[in-house]
Amino acid sequence: MGPGGPLAGGEGPSTEARGRIHAGSAEDCARDGPRGPRRGIDSREDSGAPGANGPVVSTTIGGVILAGGESRRMGRTKALLSVGGTTLIEAVIARLREACPEILIVTNTPELYRHLRVRMVPDALPGRQSLVGIYTGILHTGGPAFVCACDMPFLHPPLIRYLGSLAGGVDAVIPRHGGEYEPLHAVYTPACLDAIRRCAQRRGRNTGFLSDVRVRVAEVEEIRRFDPDLRSFVNVNTPEDYASLQEAAPRPAGSR
């Protein structure tokens, strides 16, 4: 479900949390761990000091929510699950609005989300992969985009803004903790589009294109300055995850 178990903090994802992103949600997709030095990853990535890994600039970023997953382990559309007096996707939208002036939802079932009055777009490439959703969101945003899943109710707007501020001079900004990248809590620019499209066509992993673009990695030390318990990466995949979430419902947007 996320760092340190269902809703607790911790250094990294549990075994269950690894490899579970699929078709636009945080489900059923293996995440690449680091494979040693890559020509696409900033060689200064391990510093952790503000701006040490590239310029920190004021950057306007769009918000992209992937809501194309089948929710097979949950057994129902998890984006619409009720939690804390709202739904999961509404909690995500509320958090994103604090960091992103424009928000869009990538979904092939727009009838489920019309009541949200948020722009919606269908997958721009064939294939039921969250990588297709990432591609689609970047394509329609037309600039730097923060991409997340529809089941991440603890997003932290200051952390999102910080990741966006690191996008100057690179093509992607992606967090890493516990030896794992977080491709569904990352900032991408249109410069990634060709590399993502090629990776999606070969059915590659969500991080399989990173060696082909300029990447700034945000390490756990940086992330904890904004989100000490790493709650930003919590997601909901199973009925057990949902029960735990109900016991610790998301705080209202704007609370810290």
N, C-alpha and C positions, 0 to 999 in steps of 0.2 A: 504493500500500500504506500510505503514511503519511508523516509529516514527513521531508523530506530524502531520499527514496528508500526502499528496502525496510525498513531497520532503523536508519538513522542519524538523528541529530538534524537540526534545520533550522528555518528561520523559518516554513515553512508547507508544505502538501501540494504534491506534484508535480502536473503537468497530469493524469496518469493517476489521481491520488488524488481529484480533484474530481468530484463528481456520480456517486457509485457506491454509494448506499445503496438497498436494495430489500427490501421485504417482510420487515423484521425483521432484516436483516443489514447490514453496511457495504458494500452493493453496489447499483449501478445507480440511484441517486437523486440528482438535481441538488440542490446546496446553494445556498441563497440567499446572496449577498453582501449587504453593507449597501446600502440604497437611500436613504441620506441620513437625516435625522432622522425618527424614528417616534414617534408619541405613546406607544407602548407601551414604548419602551426608555428606561431611566433616563438622564436628561440628564447625570448625573455619571459615566457609564460609562468615561470615558477616564482617570480618576485613577490606578488601579492600586494605590493605597495600601490597606492592610487596613482594611476597613470604610468606605472613603470613598464607596462607591456604595450604601450601605444598611447596615442594622444587621447586625453579626456576632453570631449567637446560637448556642447549643448546640441543634442540631436533629437529631432522630432521623429517618433517612431509610431507606426501603426500597430494595432493589436489584432492578432489573428487567433481565432479559436477553432480548433479542429473538432468537429462533431460528426464524424462519419463512421465511428466504430460500431460494430455489431453488438457489443455488450454481451457476448456469449456467456461469460462466466457469471455476470450479474443476472442474466435472464430477462432483463427489461432495459429500456432506454435509460441509462444512468444519468445522462445530462439533465433529465427531468425529475430526478429523485428529489423529494422534499428534504430540506435540511435547514434548521434554524429559521423557519418561517419563510423560506424562499426555496429555489431549486439550485442544484449544483451549477448549472450554466449561468443562472442569474447572479450567483455569488461571484463567478469568474468575471462576468461582465462588469459588475460593480467595482471590483478591484482594478480591472483594466482601465476603466474610465478615469482613474486617478493618474494614470501614467501615459495613456495613449489617446490623442484627440479623435482618432477614427478607429472603429472596430468593425471587423467582418467575421462572419462565421462560414467556414468551409463545410458544406454538407450536401449530400445528395437527397436528403429528405426535408426540404424547406418547409413543408406543411407543419412539421413539428415545432418550428421556431418562429413562425410569422408573428405571433403575439409579442415577441420581444422587440420588434421594430428595429432590428439591427440588419444591416446589409448582409445578404447571403450570396454565396457563389458555389457552383458545383465543381467537382474535380475537373481539372483541366487536362489530365492525362488518364489513360486507362490503368487499371490495376488498383486493388484494394490495399493500399499501403499508406501509412501515415506520411511517408516521404512524398507521396503525390499531394497530400494535403498541404504540406510545407511548401512545395513548389507552387501550388495554386494560390496560397495566401500571399506569397512574395510577389507573384505575377500581378495580382490584382491590387496590391498595396502600392506598388510602383516606387517604393523607397524602402528604407530600413523597416523591418517588421519584427515585433516580438511575437513568437509563435508558442502557443501552449495548448493543452488538452482541455476538454470541456469538464473534466472531473477533478480540477485542482483548486479547491475553494480557499486555500490559504495563501494565494499569491500575495507578494509583498511589493506594493507600488514603488517604494524607494529603491528596492533592488532592481526592479525592471528598468527604472529610469537610469540607474547606474550602468547596467549592461548596455543600454542604448548609448550612453555617453562614451563608451569604449569603442564604438563602431567606426570612428574616424580612422581612415587608413587601412581598414581590414574589411573582409567580406562577411565574416561571421564572428559572433561572440557567443561562446558556449560555456556554461558552468561544468565543473567536474568535481566530484567528491567521491570518496570511497573507491577511487580507481575507475569510476564510471562517468561518462558524459551524460548530459541531460539535454537531448536534442529537442524535447518538447518543453523547454524553458530556456529558449535561446533567441538571439537576435540575428537575423539574416538580411543581407542586402541583395538587390537584383543581380549583382555580380555572381551570385551562387547559382543562378538559374540553370545555365548550361550543364554545370557539373552535377546538379541535383537531377536534372532530366536524364542524363546518361546513367546515373546510379539507379534511378527508378526503373529505367528500361532493362537493366540487367538484374532487377530484383535485389539490389544491394540493401545493406542495412542503413538505418537512418543517419549514421555517421560515416558511411562508406565513401562520401564525396569530400571529406575534409582535407585529404591530401592534395586535392586539386584546387583549393581556394586558400586565401589568406585568413588565418584563424587566430583569434585572441581567446585564450582559455582563461576563464575566471575560476581561480582555485578556491578551495573551501575556506581558507583564511579570509579572503575578500568577502565571500558570501556571508560568513558569520557576522561581519560587521553590520550587516543589515538585517539578517535573519539568523539569530544565534542558534535556534533549534532546527534549522533547515526545514521548516514547515512548508515552505514554498513548493517543495517537491512531492508533498503528500498527494496521492490520488486514490481513487476508489474503484476497485475492480470486482470485488466479490461481495456477496451478502454479509459476510463477516466484516469486511472493511466498512460497509455501510452502517452496520450496527455500531461499530466503534465510533464512526463519525457522528452518529446521532447522539452519542453520549458526550461528545465534545464538539458541539455545533460551531460552525465558523463564527468568529466575531464579526460584528457589523463592519462594512467597509469604512475605512477611516480610523478604526481602532488599531492600536499598536501594542 
